[in-house]
Amino acid sequence: MSHLILTTNDRAADTLREAGMTNVVLGFCLRFVQGRLPSEEQLVVGLERRSAKHCNKGDHWLDDVCREWLKDFGTRDIGLFELCEKFDSIEVWVDPQPNDQLVLVWLLDLLRPYKEITTKLSLVHTDDTVANYAPQSVAIWKLPAFKVTDSHLTMASRAWQAWRAPTPEPCFDLLMKDLAILPRLRSALVAMLEELPDPLTGVGTSEMGMLGFIEDGGTEPRVVLRGAQDTFDEREAGELLYELAEGKAPAIFELGEEPPRTSEEVRSFRYKGGRLALTELGRSVVAYEENFRRHNPIHRWWGGTELTNERLWRWDRETRLLVAP
């Protein structure tokens, strides 16, 4: 019998492939936790059979796939639906991180109308990041595979539409529902809500985590970035770091550079390789004495929600409640 494994990130796919798990292993490299979401049309086009629509690198879902990974099941031009039809069974391996949970609900929502695919679909939920383990170790794992039902598909569709909504309210409302059928979804939604600015500090959990990693004598940026990498990858964490260091009143500056003298002084952060330190404002934010957003603008996407200073949804970590603008 032919078997396909799809993973919610490409690093997990690399590990499972090296472990010799099955005929074909492919991963999705989509990132939904930061930045403006692609349109549904863009996402579908990326999964279609290769055509003139895929003129740029990264436009097609198999652009970074080696020909031999597909073996006898297709070429690098094949579309996702066409490929799935070639297999007798399909497993989706899902890491526990928030982005993996968002990729899962997107994929199930996408496949929901295709009964010929969903009837042979199973989910494998991992307790940790697959890529953190050696392939020979993963090869002997005995993780249960759960057959996908209509309940999985219904809940995934609701969660994906909630993440795409123009406010965080539908995601918050989902926390009041029974989400056990997708066992990591609740923690993922909470983790993402915690990335909304706090009413007191004006920063999210990962931003506060990075600020908290900075010691009095200065700290290397690669160490600081670890404070955000439970939710974000290194590039995404770097963007948050630069946002904390830019603007009229930065929370971070590089040792050897003159920190801003006033909150009105606009300074461009150009990292040159030194250690990072907290400004006075940064220290006050860490001490819960100042609000970063009172001094600095924000223009960021949280799922389908556009965050600005005038339209700033926040998350109160003490009461675990959503705070409207």
C-alpha positions in Angstrom: 0.0 0.0 0.0 1.2 3.5 -0.8 1.5 6.0 2.0 2.1 9.7 2.1 3.2 11.8 5.1 2.5 15.6 5.1 4.1 17.6 7.9 3.2 21.1 9.2 6.8 22.3 8.7 9.6 21.4 6.3 12.2 20.6 9.0 9.9 17.8 10.4 9.6 16.4 6.8 13.4 16.3 6.5 13.7 14.3 9.7 10.9 11.8 8.8 12.4 11.4 5.3 15.8 10.6 6.7 14.1 8.2 9.1 12.7 6.3 6.1 9.2 6.5 7.4 7.2 5.9 4.2 7.0 6.3 0.4 6.9 10.1 0.3 7.3 12.8 3.0 6.6 16.4 2.2 6.3 19.5 4.4 4.6 22.8 4.2 6.9 25.9 4.8 4.0 28.3 5.3 4.2 30.8 8.2 0.9 32.2 9.6 1.9 33.5 13.0 3.3 36.8 11.7 2.6 39.2 8.9 -0.4 39.7 6.6 -2.0 36.4 5.7 -2.0 35.4 2.0 -5.4 35.4 0.4 -7.3 32.1 0.1 -6.8 32.4 -3.7 -3.0 32.8 -3.3 -2.8 29.7 -1.0 -4.8 27.6 -3.4 -2.9 28.7 -6.5 0.4 27.7 -4.8 -0.9 24.1 -4.5 -2.1 23.8 -8.1 -0.3 21.9 -10.8 2.6 24.1 -12.0 1.6 26.7 -14.7 2.4 30.2 -15.9 0.9 31.4 -12.6 4.0 30.1 -10.8 6.6 32.4 -12.4 8.6 33.3 -9.3 10.6 31.1 -6.9 8.4 30.0 -4.0 5.1 30.4 -6.0 4.7 26.6 -6.2 4.5 24.3 -3.1 7.2 22.0 -4.5 9.7 24.5 -5.6 12.2 23.4 -2.9 11.5 19.7 -3.3 14.1 17.3 -4.8 12.8 15.2 -7.7 13.8 12.0 -6.0 11.7 12.7 -3.0 8.6 12.1 -5.1 10.0 8.8 -6.4 7.4 7.2 -8.7 4.4 9.3 -7.6 4.8 12.4 -9.7 7.1 15.3 -10.7 7.8 18.7 -9.1 5.0 20.1 -11.2 2.2 18.1 -9.6 -0.6 19.7 -7.5 -1.4 18.7 -3.9 -4.8 17.3 -4.7 -3.6 15.3 -7.6 -0.7 13.9 -5.5 -3.0 12.9 -2.6 -5.2 10.9 -5.0 -2.3 8.6 -5.8 -1.9 7.3 -2.2 -3.9 4.7 -0.3 -3.4 6.5 3.0 -2.2 9.9 4.2 -0.9 11.0 7.6 -0.5 14.6 8.7 2.2 14.9 11.3 1.6 18.0 13.5 4.2 19.6 15.8 2.8 21.4 18.9 3.9 24.9 18.1 1.3 27.6 17.3 2.3 27.9 13.6 2.0 24.1 13.1 -1.5 24.2 14.6 -2.5 27.0 12.2 -1.1 25.1 9.2 -3.1 22.1 10.4 -6.4 23.9 10.5 -5.7 25.6 7.2 -4.9 22.2 5.6 -8.0 20.5 7.0 -10.2 23.4 5.9 -8.7 23.2 2.5 -9.3 19.5 2.1 -12.7 19.5 3.7 -14.7 19.4 0.3 -12.5 16.5 -1.0 -14.1 13.4 0.5 -11.9 11.1 -1.6 -8.9 12.6 0.3 -10.3 13.1 3.8 -11.6 9.5 4.0 -8.0 8.3 3.9 -6.5 11.0 6.1 -5.1 10.5 9.7 -3.5 12.9 12.2 -0.4 12.2 14.2 0.1 14.8 17.0 3.7 15.0 18.3 4.6 16.1 21.9 7.7 18.0 20.8 9.3 19.4 17.7 10.2 16.4 15.4 13.3 18.1 14.0 14.8 18.2 17.5 15.4 14.5 17.4 17.7 12.3 15.4 16.1 10.4 12.5 17.1 7.0 13.9 15.2 7.9 17.1 12.1 9.1 15.3 12.1 5.9 13.2 11.2 3.8 16.3 8.5 6.1 17.6 5.0 4.5 18.0 2.7 7.5 17.9 -1.1 6.9 17.5 -2.7 8.0 14.2 -6.3 9.4 14.6 -8.6 9.0 11.7 -10.0 12.4 10.5 -13.7 12.8 11.0 -16.3 15.4 10.1 -15.8 16.8 13.6 -12.1 17.4 12.9 -12.9 19.2 9.6 -15.7 21.3 11.1 -13.6 22.5 14.0 -10.6 23.2 11.8 -12.7 25.3 9.4 -14.1 27.3 12.3 -10.6 27.9 13.7 -9.1 28.9 10.4 -11.9 31.3 9.7 -11.5 32.7 13.2 -7.7 33.3 12.6 -8.6 35.1 9.3 -11.2 37.3 11.0 -10.7 41.1 11.1 -10.8 41.1 15.0 -9.4 38.6 17.5 -12.9 38.0 19.0 -13.7 34.8 17.1 -10.4 33.3 18.3 -11.2 34.3 21.9 -14.7 32.9 21.6 -13.3 29.5 20.5 -11.6 29.2 23.9 -15.1 28.7 25.4 -15.7 25.7 23.1 -14.6 22.0 23.5 -11.5 21.9 21.4 -10.3 18.5 22.5 -10.6 16.9 19.1 -7.6 19.1 18.0 -5.6 18.7 21.3 -3.0 21.4 20.7 -5.3 24.0 19.3 -6.4 25.7 22.6 -2.8 26.2 23.7 -1.9 27.6 20.3 -4.8 30.1 20.4 -3.8 31.2 23.9 -0.2 31.6 22.8 -1.2 33.8 19.9 -3.6 35.9 22.1 -0.6 36.5 24.4 1.3 38.0 21.6 -1.2 40.9 21.5 0.1 43.9 23.4 -0.4 43.9 27.2 -2.6 46.8 28.5 0.1 47.7 31.0 3.4 47.2 29.0 2.2 47.6 25.4 4.2 44.5 24.4 3.4 40.9 23.8 4.8 37.8 25.6 7.6 37.2 23.1 8.6 40.9 23.1 8.7 40.8 26.9 10.6 37.5 26.8 13.3 39.1 24.7 13.5 42.2 26.9 13.8 39.9 29.9 16.8 38.1 28.4 18.8 41.3 28.3 21.2 41.5 31.2 22.7 44.7 32.7 26.1 44.2 31.0 24.4 43.6 27.6 23.5 40.4 25.9 24.2 38.9 22.5 21.3 39.2 20.0 21.2 35.4 19.4 20.6 34.9 23.1 17.9 37.6 23.2 16.1 36.0 20.2 15.6 32.8 22.3 13.0 34.7 24.3 10.6 34.7 21.3 11.3 31.3 19.7 8.6 29.3 21.4 6.1 31.0 19.0 8.2 32.6 16.3 11.1 31.5 14.1 14.4 33.3 14.1 13.5 35.7 11.3 10.1 36.6 12.9 11.7 37.1 16.3 14.3 39.3 14.6 11.5 41.5 13.2 10.1 41.9 16.7 13.5 42.7 18.0 14.0 45.5 15.5 10.6 46.9 16.2 11.6 47.2 19.9 14.8 49.0 18.8 13.3 51.3 16.3 11.0 54.3 16.6 10.9 57.5 18.7 11.5 55.7 22.0 13.4 52.4 21.6 13.4 49.8 24.4 16.8 48.4 23.1 20.1 49.9 21.9 23.4 48.4 21.0 26.3 49.0 23.4 28.8 51.4 21.9 25.9 53.4 20.3 24.5 56.5 21.8 21.0 55.7 23.2 18.3 58.3 22.3 18.3 61.3 24.6 14.6 62.1 24.3 11.4 60.3 23.3 11.1 62.6 20.3 14.4 61.6 18.8 14.1 59.3 15.8 16.9 56.8 15.6 17.5 54.1 13.1 18.7 50.8 14.6 21.6 49.4 12.6 23.0 46.3 14.3 26.8 46.1 13.9 27.5 42.9 15.9 27.6 44.2 19.5 25.7 43.3 22.6 22.2 44.7 23.2 21.2 46.7 26.3 17.9 48.2 27.6 17.1 51.9 27.4 15.5 53.6 30.3 12.1 53.0 28.7 13.0 49.3 28.2 13.8 48.9 31.9 10.5 50.6 32.8 8.6 48.3 30.5 10.2 45.2 32.1 9.3 46.6 35.5 5.7 47.1 34.4 6.1 50.8 35.0 5.7 52.1 31.4 3.8 51.3 28.2 5.9 50.9 25.1 2.9 51.8 22.8 2.4 55.2 24.5 5.7 56.2 23.0 5.8 54.2 19.7 3.5 53.5 16.8 2.4 50.0 15.9 1.3 48.6 12.5 1.3 44.9 12.6 -0.9 42.0 11.5 -2.3 39.4 14.0 -3.9 36.9 11.8 -6.6 38.8 9.9 -6.5 41.7 12.4 -4.7 44.9 11.5 -3.2 46.4 14.7 -2.6 50.1 14.9 -2.4 52.5 17.8 -5.9 53.6 17.0 -7.2 50.1 16.6 -5.1 48.3 19.2 -6.6 45.0 20.5 -4.8 43.9 23.7 -4.7 40.8 25.9 -4.8 41.1 29.7 -2.6 38.3 31.0 -3.9 38.7 34.6 -7.6 38.3 33.8 -7.0 36.3 30.5 -9.4 38.6 28.8 -9.4 40.3 25.4 -9.4 44.1 25.6 -11.0 46.0 22.7 -9.6 49.2 21.3 
